[in-house]
């Protein structure tokens, strides 16, 4: 998680790669919370979404946090699979990731 978060701050790489690194760090935290509660997802299509949705139970995240995280997952998918340059500077950590966390 620390490495991904550090990578998200490297200005010499594209905003897409920085966003993906930040997303991976956040997903790692969500996965850690899920495993700490004694659960895990099966590696299959949609497992990122299931991990994100588990935050409601593992850390009592509210629906706004979960929806924002899902939006970031969609943006990551678009950047990885569809379009290079899909991420703007405003969507990078810490700009876009500020949320009303409990």
Backbone as XML, in Angstrom:
<?xml version="1.0"?>
<chain id="A" units="angstrom">
  <residue number="1" name="UNK">
    <atom name="N" x="0.821" y="-1.180" z="0.000"/>
    <atom name="CA" x="0.000" y="0.000" z="0.000"/>
    <atom name="C" x="0.870" y="1.250" z="0.000"/>
  </residue>
  <residue number="2" name="UNK">
    <atom name="N" x="1.900" y="1.263" z="0.847"/>
    <atom name="CA" x="2.773" y="2.436" z="0.917"/>
    <atom name="C" x="3.445" y="2.718" z="-0.420"/>
  </residue>
  <residue number="3" name="UNK">
    <atom name="N" x="3.898" y="1.654" z="-1.097"/>
    <atom name="CA" x="4.567" y="1.838" z="-2.385"/>
    <atom name="C" x="3.612" y="2.428" z="-3.415"/>
  </residue>
  <residue number="4" name="UNK">
    <atom name="N" x="2.386" y="1.898" z="-3.472"/>
    <atom name="CA" x="1.402" y="2.415" z="-4.434"/>
    <atom name="C" x="1.068" y="3.871" z="-4.143"/>
  </residue>
  <residue number="5" name="UNK">
    <atom name="N" x="0.916" y="4.197" z="-2.873"/>
    <atom name="CA" x="0.613" y="5.578" z="-2.509"/>
    <atom name="C" x="1.781" y="6.497" z="-2.880"/>
  </residue>
  <residue number="6" name="UNK">
    <atom name="N" x="3.000" y="6.040" z="-2.636"/>
    <atom name="CA" x="4.174" y="6.831" z="-3.028"/>
    <atom name="C" x="4.227" y="6.993" z="-4.546"/>
  </residue>
  <residue number="7" name="UNK">
    <atom name="N" x="3.941" y="5.919" z="-5.281"/>
    <atom name="CA" x="3.933" y="5.990" z="-6.749"/>
    <atom name="C" x="2.902" y="6.994" z="-7.254"/>
  </residue>
  <residue number="8" name="UNK">
    <atom name="N" x="1.797" y="7.128" z="-6.539"/>
    <atom name="CA" x="0.742" y="8.050" z="-6.975"/>
    <atom name="C" x="1.183" y="9.509" z="-6.901"/>
  </residue>
  <residue number="9" name="UNK">
    <atom name="N" x="2.273" y="9.753" z="-6.212"/>
    <atom name="CA" x="2.765" y="11.128" z="-6.044"/>
    <atom name="C" x="3.928" y="11.477" z="-6.972"/>
  </residue>
  <residue number="10" name="UNK">
    <atom name="N" x="4.358" y="10.531" z="-7.796"/>
    <atom name="CA" x="5.488" y="10.761" z="-8.702"/>
    <atom name="C" x="5.002" y="11.566" z="-9.899"/>
  </residue>
  <residue number="11" name="UNK">
    <atom name="N" x="5.398" y="12.814" z="-9.964"/>
    <atom name="CA" x="4.903" y="13.710" z="-11.010"/>
    <atom name="C" x="5.501" y="13.430" z="-12.384"/>
  </residue>
  <residue number="12" name="UNK">
    <atom name="N" x="6.559" y="12.625" z="-12.442"/>
    <atom name="CA" x="7.215" y="12.342" z="-13.721"/>
    <atom name="C" x="6.442" y="11.340" z="-14.577"/>
  </residue>
  <residue number="13" name="UNK">
    <atom name="N" x="5.437" y="10.693" z="-14.012"/>
    <atom name="CA" x="4.643" y="9.731" z="-14.783"/>
    <atom name="C" x="3.275" y="10.324" z="-15.103"/>
  </residue>
  <residue number="14" name="UNK">
    <atom name="N" x="2.555" y="9.670" z="-15.973"/>
    <atom name="CA" x="1.261" y="10.189" z="-16.427"/>
    <atom name="C" x="0.241" y="10.246" z="-15.294"/>
  </residue>
  <residue number="15" name="UNK">
    <atom name="N" x="-0.744" y="11.096" z="-15.474"/>
    <atom name="CA" x="-1.823" y="11.176" z="-14.486"/>
    <atom name="C" x="-2.580" y="9.855" z="-14.418"/>
  </residue>
  <residue number="16" name="UNK">
    <atom name="N" x="-2.707" y="9.155" z="-15.546"/>
    <atom name="CA" x="-3.376" y="7.848" z="-15.531"/>
    <atom name="C" x="-2.667" y="6.891" z="-14.576"/>
  </residue>
  <residue number="17" name="UNK">
    <atom name="N" x="-1.350" y="6.774" z="-14.717"/>
    <atom name="CA" x="-0.604" y="5.848" z="-13.864"/>
    <atom name="C" x="-0.626" y="6.279" z="-12.407"/>
  </residue>
  <residue number="18" name="UNK">
    <atom name="N" x="-0.585" y="7.576" z="-12.171"/>
    <atom name="CA" x="-0.659" y="8.064" z="-10.790"/>
    <atom name="C" x="-2.020" y="7.739" z="-10.177"/>
  </residue>
  <residue number="19" name="UNK">
    <atom name="N" x="-3.080" y="7.923" z="-10.954"/>
    <atom name="CA" x="-4.426" y="7.612" z="-10.473"/>
    <atom name="C" x="-4.554" y="6.120" z="-10.173"/>
  </residue>
  <residue number="20" name="UNK">
    <atom name="N" x="-4.067" y="5.286" z="-11.084"/>
    <atom name="CA" x="-4.143" y="3.835" z="-10.899"/>
    <atom name="C" x="-3.388" y="3.421" z="-9.638"/>
  </residue>
  <residue number="21" name="UNK">
    <atom name="N" x="-2.218" y="4.001" z="-9.412"/>
    <atom name="CA" x="-1.448" y="3.686" z="-8.208"/>
    <atom name="C" x="-2.207" y="4.098" z="-6.950"/>
  </residue>
  <residue number="22" name="UNK">
    <atom name="N" x="-2.818" y="5.275" z="-6.969"/>
    <atom name="CA" x="-3.618" y="5.722" z="-5.823"/>
    <atom name="C" x="-4.816" y="4.830" z="-5.587"/>
  </residue>
  <residue number="23" name="UNK">
    <atom name="N" x="-5.474" y="4.437" z="-6.670"/>
    <atom name="CA" x="-6.612" y="3.528" z="-6.550"/>
    <atom name="C" x="-6.159" y="2.196" z="-5.960"/>
  </residue>
  <residue number="24" name="UNK">
    <atom name="N" x="-5.027" y="1.683" z="-6.433"/>
    <atom name="CA" x="-4.525" y="0.410" z="-5.917"/>
    <atom name="C" x="-4.226" y="0.491" z="-4.426"/>
  </residue>
  <residue number="25" name="UNK">
    <atom name="N" x="-3.701" y="1.625" z="-3.974"/>
    <atom name="CA" x="-3.440" y="1.807" z="-2.544"/>
    <atom name="C" x="-4.744" y="1.776" z="-1.752"/>
  </residue>
  <residue number="26" name="UNK">
    <atom name="N" x="-5.751" y="2.481" z="-2.246"/>
    <atom name="CA" x="-7.049" y="2.501" z="-1.562"/>
    <atom name="C" x="-7.694" y="1.118" z="-1.572"/>
  </residue>
  <residue number="27" name="UNK">
    <atom name="N" x="-7.583" y="0.408" z="-2.687"/>
    <atom name="CA" x="-8.147" y="-0.938" z="-2.773"/>
    <atom name="C" x="-7.425" y="-1.889" z="-1.822"/>
  </residue>
  <residue number="28" name="UNK">
    <atom name="N" x="-6.131" y="-1.698" z="-1.656"/>
    <atom name="CA" x="-5.361" y="-2.508" z="-0.714"/>
    <atom name="C" x="-5.871" y="-2.309" z="0.714"/>
  </residue>
  <residue number="29" name="UNK">
    <atom name="N" x="-6.170" y="-1.078" z="1.066"/>
    <atom name="CA" x="-6.717" y="-0.790" z="2.396"/>
    <atom name="C" x="-8.079" y="-1.463" z="2.563"/>
  </residue>
  <residue number="30" name="UNK">
    <atom name="N" x="-8.917" y="-1.378" z="1.543"/>
    <atom name="CA" x="-10.236" y="-2.019" z="1.601"/>
    <atom name="C" x="-10.100" y="-3.534" z="1.715"/>
  </residue>
  <residue number="31" name="UNK">
    <atom name="N" x="-9.148" y="-4.108" z="0.986"/>
    <atom name="CA" x="-8.914" y="-5.551" z="1.050"/>
    <atom name="C" x="-8.414" y="-5.953" z="2.431"/>
  </residue>
  <residue number="32" name="UNK">
    <atom name="N" x="-7.546" y="-5.138" z="3.011"/>
    <atom name="CA" x="-7.041" y="-5.409" z="4.354"/>
    <atom name="C" x="-8.175" y="-5.400" z="5.371"/>
  </residue>
  <residue number="33" name="UNK">
    <atom name="N" x="-9.071" y="-4.428" z="5.262"/>
    <atom name="CA" x="-10.221" y="-4.364" z="6.175"/>
    <atom name="C" x="-11.106" y="-5.596" z="6.009"/>
  </residue>
  <residue number="34" name="UNK">
    <atom name="N" x="-11.307" y="-6.019" z="4.771"/>
    <atom name="CA" x="-12.136" y="-7.196" z="4.507"/>
    <atom name="C" x="-11.504" y="-8.446" z="5.113"/>
  </residue>
  <residue number="35" name="UNK">
    <atom name="N" x="-10.221" y="-8.627" z="4.895"/>
    <atom name="CA" x="-9.536" y="-9.810" z="5.433"/>
    <atom name="C" x="-9.447" y="-9.770" z="6.953"/>
  </residue>
  <residue number="36" name="UNK">
    <atom name="N" x="-9.277" y="-8.582" z="7.513"/>
    <atom name="CA" x="-9.230" y="-8.450" z="8.972"/>
    <atom name="C" x="-10.552" y="-8.845" z="9.610"/>
  </residue>
  <residue number="37" name="UNK">
    <atom name="N" x="-11.629" y="-8.727" z="8.844"/>
    <atom name="CA" x="-12.940" y="-9.127" z="9.368"/>
    <atom name="C" x="-13.213" y="-10.611" z="9.123"/>
  </residue>
  <residue number="38" name="UNK">
    <atom name="N" x="-12.218" y="-11.324" z="8.563"/>
    <atom name="CA" x="-12.348" y="-12.759" z="8.367"/>
    <atom name="C" x="-12.925" y="-13.174" z="7.029"/>
  </residue>
  <residue number="39" name="UNK">
    <atom name="N" x="-12.968" y="-12.266" z="6.077"/>
    <atom name="CA" x="-13.554" y="-12.563" z="4.768"/>
    <atom name="C" x="-12.559" y="-12.264" z="3.659"/>
  </residue>
  <residue number="40" name="UNK">
    <atom name="N" x="-12.896" y="-12.719" z="2.469"/>
    <atom name="CA" x="-12.124" y="-12.393" z="1.272"/>
    <atom name="C" x="-13.017" y="-12.571" z="0.064"/>
  </residue>
  <residue number="41" name="UNK">
    <atom name="N" x="-12.640" y="-11.946" z="-1.035"/>
    <atom name="CA" x="-13.396" y="-12.121" z="-2.272"/>
    <atom name="C" x="-12.716" y="-13.187" z="-3.116"/>
  </residue>
  <residue number="42" name="UNK">
    <atom name="N" x="-13.479" y="-13.762" z="-4.022"/>
    <atom name="CA" x="-12.936" y="-14.704" z="-4.988"/>
    <atom name="C" x="-12.418" y="-13.884" z="-6.161"/>
  </residue>
  <residue number="43" name="UNK">
    <atom name="N" x="-11.243" y="-14.230" z="-6.655"/>
    <atom name="CA" x="-10.681" y="-13.498" z="-7.791"/>
    <atom name="C" x="-11.460" y="-13.860" z="-9.047"/>
  </residue>
  <residue number="44" name="UNK">
    <atom name="N" x="-12.369" y="-12.991" z="-9.392"/>
    <atom name="CA" x="-13.197" y="-13.155" z="-10.586"/>
    <atom name="C" x="-13.702" y="-11.780" z="-10.983"/>
  </residue>
  <residue number="45" name="UNK">
    <atom name="N" x="-14.371" y="-11.721" z="-12.098"/>
    <atom name="CA" x="-14.914" y="-10.450" z="-12.559"/>
    <atom name="C" x="-15.788" y="-9.836" z="-11.467"/>
  </residue>
  <residue number="46" name="UNK">
    <atom name="N" x="-15.539" y="-8.582" z="-11.160"/>
    <atom name="CA" x="-16.344" y="-7.881" z="-10.167"/>
    <atom name="C" x="-15.804" y="-7.936" z="-8.751"/>
  </residue>
  <residue number="47" name="UNK">
    <atom name="N" x="-14.645" y="-8.566" z="-8.539"/>
    <atom name="CA" x="-14.162" y="-8.673" z="-7.163"/>
    <atom name="C" x="-13.744" y="-7.329" z="-6.579"/>
  </residue>
  <residue number="48" name="UNK">
    <atom name="N" x="-13.317" y="-6.373" z="-7.409"/>
    <atom name="CA" x="-13.014" y="-5.038" z="-6.885"/>
    <atom name="C" x="-14.279" y="-4.392" z="-6.331"/>
  </residue>
  <residue number="49" name="UNK">
    <atom name="N" x="-15.375" y="-4.515" z="-7.054"/>
    <atom name="CA" x="-16.636" y="-3.910" z="-6.612"/>
    <atom name="C" x="-17.103" y="-4.550" z="-5.310"/>
  </residue>
  <residue number="50" name="UNK">
    <atom name="N" x="-16.974" y="-5.855" z="-5.201"/>
    <atom name="CA" x="-17.375" y="-6.531" z="-3.958"/>
    <atom name="C" x="-16.517" y="-6.070" z="-2.779"/>
  </residue>
  <residue number="51" name="UNK">
    <atom name="N" x="-15.234" y="-5.885" z="-3.026"/>
    <atom name="CA" x="-14.348" y="-5.385" z="-1.975"/>
    <atom name="C" x="-14.759" y="-3.978" z="-1.561"/>
  </residue>
  <residue number="52" name="UNK">
    <atom name="N" x="-15.055" y="-3.139" z="-2.532"/>
    <atom name="CA" x="-15.497" y="-1.770" z="-2.254"/>
    <atom name="C" x="-16.805" y="-1.787" z="-1.462"/>
  </residue>
  <residue number="53" name="UNK">
    <atom name="N" x="-17.753" y="-2.593" z="-1.900"/>
    <atom name="CA" x="-19.047" y="-2.663" z="-1.215"/>
    <atom name="C" x="-18.909" y="-3.192" z="0.207"/>
  </residue>
  <residue number="54" name="UNK">
    <atom name="N" x="-17.897" y="-4.007" z="0.465"/>
    <atom name="CA" x="-17.704" y="-4.557" z="1.808"/>
    <atom name="C" x="-17.349" y="-3.484" z="2.829"/>
  </residue>
  <residue number="55" name="UNK">
    <atom name="N" x="-16.918" y="-2.310" z="2.363"/>
    <atom name="CA" x="-16.552" y="-1.234" z="3.288"/>
    <atom name="C" x="-17.722" y="-0.801" z="4.166"/>
  </residue>
  <residue number="56" name="UNK">
    <atom name="N" x="-18.931" y="-1.002" z="3.682"/>
    <atom name="CA" x="-20.108" y="-0.677" z="4.496"/>
    <atom name="C" x="-20.109" y="-1.500" z="5.786"/>
  </residue>
  <residue number="57" name="UNK">
    <atom name="N" x="-19.679" y="-2.744" z="5.688"/>
    <atom name="CA" x="-19.667" y="-3.626" z="6.854"/>
    <atom name="C" x="-18.350" y="-3.569" z="7.622"/>
  </residue>
  <residue number="58" name="UNK">
    <atom name="N" x="-17.231" y="-3.476" z="6.904"/>
    <atom name="CA" x="-15.938" y="-3.579" z="7.579"/>
    <atom name="C" x="-15.535" y="-2.319" z="8.323"/>
  </residue>
  <residue number="59" name="UNK">
    <atom name="N" x="-15.806" y="-1.151" z="7.745"/>
    <atom name="CA" x="-15.430" y="0.102" z="8.423"/>
    <atom name="C" x="-16.615" y="1.047" z="8.603"/>
  </residue>
  <residue number="60" name="UNK">
    <atom name="N" x="-17.797" y="0.529" z="8.309"/>
    <atom name="CA" x="-19.030" y="1.325" z="8.443"/>
    <atom name="C" x="-19.014" y="2.563" z="7.545"/>
  </residue>
  <residue number="61" name="UNK">
    <atom name="N" x="-18.425" y="2.418" z="6.356"/>
    <atom name="CA" x="-18.384" y="3.529" z="5.396"/>
    <atom name="C" x="-19.796" y="3.858" z="4.937"/>
  </residue>
  <residue number="62" name="UNK">
    <atom name="N" x="-20.071" y="5.137" z="4.767"/>
    <atom name="CA" x="-21.405" y="5.509" z="4.298"/>
    <atom name="C" x="-21.498" y="5.369" z="2.781"/>
  </residue>
  <residue number="63" name="UNK">
    <atom name="N" x="-22.683" y="5.469" z="2.273"/>
    <atom name="CA" x="-22.936" y="5.217" z="0.851"/>
    <atom name="C" x="-22.212" y="6.209" z="-0.058"/>
  </residue>
  <residue number="64" name="UNK">
    <atom name="N" x="-21.987" y="7.433" z="0.409"/>
    <atom name="CA" x="-21.270" y="8.420" z="-0.410"/>
    <atom name="C" x="-19.822" y="8.002" z="-0.644"/>
  </residue>
  <residue number="65" name="UNK">
    <atom name="N" x="-19.179" y="7.489" z="0.385"/>
    <atom name="CA" x="-17.801" y="7.018" z="0.258"/>
    <atom name="C" x="-17.740" y="5.837" z="-0.704"/>
  </residue>
  <residue number="66" name="UNK">
    <atom name="N" x="-18.647" y="4.906" z="-0.541"/>
    <atom name="CA" x="-18.669" y="3.723" z="-1.398"/>
    <atom name="C" x="-18.954" y="4.112" z="-2.842"/>
  </residue>
  <residue number="67" name="UNK">
    <atom name="N" x="-19.890" y="5.002" z="-3.071"/>
    <atom name="CA" x="-20.200" y="5.426" z="-4.434"/>
    <atom name="C" x="-19.012" y="6.142" z="-5.073"/>
  </residue>
  <residue number="68" name="UNK">
    <atom name="N" x="-18.318" y="6.972" z="-4.309"/>
    <atom name="CA" x="-17.143" y="7.662" z="-4.845"/>
    <atom name="C" x="-16.065" y="6.646" z="-5.223"/>
  </residue>
  <residue number="69" name="UNK">
    <atom name="N" x="-15.862" y="5.658" z="-4.373"/>
    <atom name="CA" x="-14.877" y="4.614" z="-4.642"/>
    <atom name="C" x="-15.258" y="3.837" z="-5.911"/>
  </residue>
  <residue number="70" name="UNK">
    <atom name="N" x="-16.544" y="3.547" z="-6.094"/>
    <atom name="CA" x="-17.001" y="2.856" z="-7.308"/>
    <atom name="C" x="-16.762" y="3.718" z="-8.550"/>
  </residue>
  <residue number="71" name="UNK">
    <atom name="N" x="-16.967" y="5.017" z="-8.412"/>
    <atom name="CA" x="-16.695" y="5.932" z="-9.521"/>
    <atom name="C" x="-15.218" y="5.880" z="-9.891"/>
  </residue>
  <residue number="72" name="UNK">
    <atom name="N" x="-14.351" y="5.843" z="-8.885"/>
    <atom name="CA" x="-12.918" y="5.740" z="-9.141"/>
    <atom name="C" x="-12.566" y="4.409" z="-9.792"/>
  </residue>
  <residue number="73" name="UNK">
    <atom name="N" x="-13.248" y="3.335" z="-9.402"/>
    <atom name="CA" x="-13.022" y="2.028" z="-10.025"/>
    <atom name="C" x="-13.383" y="2.082" z="-11.506"/>
  </residue>
  <residue number="74" name="UNK">
    <atom name="N" x="-14.500" y="2.719" z="-11.821"/>
    <atom name="CA" x="-14.897" y="2.869" z="-13.230"/>
    <atom name="C" x="-13.872" y="3.693" z="-14.006"/>
  </residue>
  <residue number="75" name="UNK">
    <atom name="N" x="-13.374" y="4.754" z="-13.386"/>
    <atom name="CA" x="-12.363" y="5.596" z="-14.027"/>
    <atom name="C" x="-11.073" y="4.801" z="-14.247"/>
  </residue>
  <residue number="76" name="UNK">
    <atom name="N" x="-10.686" y="4.005" z="-13.267"/>
    <atom name="CA" x="-9.495" y="3.166" z="-13.414"/>
    <atom name="C" x="-9.678" y="2.184" z="-14.565"/>
  </residue>
  <residue number="77" name="UNK">
    <atom name="N" x="-10.831" y="1.529" z="-14.628"/>
    <atom name="CA" x="-11.098" y="0.582" z="-15.713"/>
    <atom name="C" x="-11.018" y="1.268" z="-17.072"/>
  </residue>
  <residue number="78" name="UNK">
    <atom name="N" x="-11.599" y="2.446" z="-17.167"/>
    <atom name="CA" x="-11.568" y="3.191" z="-18.430"/>
    <atom name="C" x="-10.131" y="3.519" z="-18.818"/>
  </residue>
  <residue number="79" name="UNK">
    <atom name="N" x="-9.345" y="3.952" z="-17.850"/>
    <atom name="CA" x="-7.960" y="4.317" z="-18.108"/>
    <atom name="C" x="-7.115" y="3.106" z="-18.495"/>
  </residue>
  <residue number="80" name="UNK">
    <atom name="N" x="-7.347" y="1.976" z="-17.848"/>
    <atom name="CA" x="-6.560" y="0.771" z="-18.115"/>
    <atom name="C" x="-6.961" y="0.113" z="-19.425"/>
  </residue>
  <residue number="81" name="UNK">
    <atom name="N" x="-8.263" y="0.014" z="-19.684"/>
    <atom name="CA" x="-8.741" y="-0.804" z="-20.792"/>
    <atom name="C" x="-9.216" y="-0.039" z="-22.024"/>
  </residue>
  <residue number="82" name="UNK">
    <atom name="N" x="-9.577" y="1.235" z="-21.876"/>
    <atom name="CA" x="-10.225" y="1.926" z="-22.991"/>
    <atom name="C" x="-9.443" y="3.102" z="-23.568"/>
  </residue>
  <residue number="83" name="UNK">
    <atom name="N" x="-9.118" y="4.094" z="-22.740"/>
    <atom name="CA" x="-8.603" y="5.357" z="-23.254"/>
    <atom name="C" x="-7.408" y="5.835" z="-22.430"/>
  </residue>
  <residue number="84" name="UNK">
    <atom name="N" x="-6.296" y="6.062" z="-23.096"/>
    <atom name="CA" x="-5.164" y="6.694" z="-22.416"/>
    <atom name="C" x="-5.478" y="8.175" z="-22.239"/>
  </residue>
  <residue number="85" name="UNK">
    <atom name="N" x="-5.045" y="8.738" z="-21.130"/>
    <atom name="CA" x="-5.283" y="10.158" z="-20.878"/>
    <atom name="C" x="-6.662" y="10.453" z="-20.331"/>
  </residue>
  <residue number="86" name="UNK">
    <atom name="N" x="-7.305" y="9.456" z="-19.746"/>
    <atom name="CA" x="-8.668" y="9.624" z="-19.241"/>
    <atom name="C" x="-8.725" y="10.348" z="-17.900"/>
  </residue>
  <residue number="87" name="UNK">
    <atom name="N" x="-7.587" y="10.491" z="-17.236"/>
    <atom name="CA" x="-7.557" y="11.068" z="-15.890"/>
    <atom name="C" x="-6.959" y="12.471" z="-15.939"/>
  </residue>
  <residue number="88" name="UNK">
    <atom name="N" x="-7.650" y="13.419" z="-15.312"/>
    <atom name="CA" x="-7.156" y="14.799" z="-15.245"/>
    <atom name="C" x="-6.390" y="15.021" z="-13.940"/>
  </residue>
  <residue number="89" name="UNK">
    <atom name="N" x="-5.663" y="16.123" z="-13.863"/>
    <atom name="CA" x="-4.937" y="16.458" z="-12.636"/>
    <atom name="C" x="-5.877" y="16.591" z="-11.440"/>
  </residue>
  <residue number="90" name="UNK">
    <atom name="N" x="-7.090" y="17.073" z="-11.668"/>
    <atom name="CA" x="-8.049" y="17.263" z="-10.580"/>
    <atom name="C" x="-8.529" y="15.936" z="-9.989"/>
  </residue>
  <residue number="91" name="UNK">
    <atom name="N" x="-8.330" y="14.854" z="-10.718"/>
    <atom name="CA" x="-8.784" y="13.545" z="-10.244"/>
    <atom name="C" x="-7.706" y="12.776" z="-9.489"/>
  </residue>
  <residue number="92" name="UNK">
    <atom name="N" x="-6.572" y="13.400" z="-9.274"/>
    <atom name="CA" x="-5.488" y="12.746" z="-8.562"/>
    <atom name="C" x="-5.624" y="12.923" z="-7.065"/>
  </residue>
  <residue number="93" name="UNK">
    <atom name="N" x="-4.992" y="12.045" z="-6.326"/>
    <atom name="CA" x="-4.890" y="12.189" z="-4.879"/>
    <atom name="C" x="-4.038" y="13.425" z="-4.615"/>
  </residue>
  <residue number="94" name="UNK">
    <atom name="N" x="-4.306" y="14.270" z="-3.673"/>
    <atom name="CA" x="-5.441" y="14.179" z="-2.771"/>
    <atom name="C" x="-6.682" y="14.894" z="-3.274"/>
  </residue>
  <residue number="95" name="UNK">
    <atom name="N" x="-6.615" y="15.491" z="-4.453"/>
    <atom name="CA" x="-7.716" y="16.322" z="-4.946"/>
    <atom name="C" x="-9.062" y="15.607" z="-4.952"/>
  </residue>
  <residue number="96" name="UNK">
    <atom name="N" x="-9.168" y="14.530" z="-5.690"/>
    <atom name="CA" x="-10.461" y="13.869" z="-5.884"/>
    <atom name="C" x="-10.835" y="12.932" z="-4.758"/>
  </residue>
  <residue number="97" name="UNK">
    <atom name="N" x="-9.866" y="12.507" z="-3.972"/>
    <atom name="CA" x="-10.127" y="11.456" z="-2.998"/>
    <atom name="C" x="-10.628" y="11.991" z="-1.667"/>
  </residue>
  <residue number="98" name="UNK">
    <atom name="N" x="-10.707" y="13.279" z="-1.527"/>
    <atom name="CA" x="-11.248" y="13.809" z="-0.270"/>
    <atom name="C" x="-12.701" y="13.410" z="-0.166"/>
  </residue>
  <residue number="99" name="UNK">
    <atom name="N" x="-13.043" y="12.833" z="0.942"/>
    <atom name="CA" x="-14.408" y="12.340" z="1.091"/>
    <atom name="C" x="-14.858" y="12.503" z="2.532"/>
  </residue>
  <residue number="100" name="UNK">
    <atom name="N" x="-16.147" y="12.486" z="2.741"/>
    <atom name="CA" x="-16.681" y="12.598" z="4.101"/>
    <atom name="C" x="-16.576" y="11.263" z="4.825"/>
  </residue>
  <residue number="101" name="UNK">
    <atom name="N" x="-15.351" y="10.863" z="5.161"/>
    <atom name="CA" x="-15.150" y="9.572" z="5.826"/>
    <atom name="C" x="-15.601" y="9.656" z="7.274"/>
  </residue>
  <residue number="102" name="UNK">
    <atom name="N" x="-16.107" y="8.542" z="7.780"/>
    <atom name="CA" x="-16.598" y="8.543" z="9.165"/>
    <atom name="C" x="-15.481" y="8.726" z="10.179"/>
  </residue>
</chain>
